[in-house]
């Protein structure tokens, strides 16, 4: 309990705000509609059109004072799952800006401890979790359904990038994210359907900055604007306060105050620009 309290105080100090109060909410993962082939085969066989099963997951909802409608952010955790202290600090920051925050818990409801190794447990379609959160927020009376962004960290950042990949799942759903911000992802996708900001440390040995730099070099002129910012001397999880550098699953994780502050400023600027349109 003492250690958890210390971590919470460190997160609050870094955020410069008091922790926000959250409401635990439950919502369904998203599904894609049956393909034309599935529909035709079902009709030929006289069978019901197949409907994908959904799962009920949870999240923490933070909202500013007032009636709204407010812009909103869907936050996607890393491979080790969500952390209440970090969520509360982020919730305080986001609501102070007049935005709603929904932090998605993809692992807790599924009894998954982590997904940081290939043999850690069952695969989870986290992109559908992100879209389930988007659809849930869009249905709230105090949320502006046309101004919802994705914000991901590490594995969650990869989920955010996949969610807005040009020509990907976004072509199969009705609701779309307005922008995406990805903190230290493994960069694979090259073109995105909405403005995208990628923030990563130069020394990151878990999700290397070079992969993002190579991705930027390969990008075509298709899709929306993408900005990549590499912070010199910063490691993985540079914005997660810790007492000292640690090794997690064989990789160095280290807080960098200068990089964290600069990245937050870039995040706010990117989201404000997206929400202003």
Beta strands, then each sheet from edge to edge (+ up, - down):
strand 1: 23-28
strand 2: 56-62
strand 3: 70-76
strand 4: 100-105
strand 5: 143-153
strand 6: 179-183
strand 7: 195-201
strand 8: 226-231
strand 9: 246-248
strand 10: 251-253
sheet 1: 1+ 2- 4+ 3+ 5+ 6+ 7+ 8+
sheet 2: 9+ 10-
end
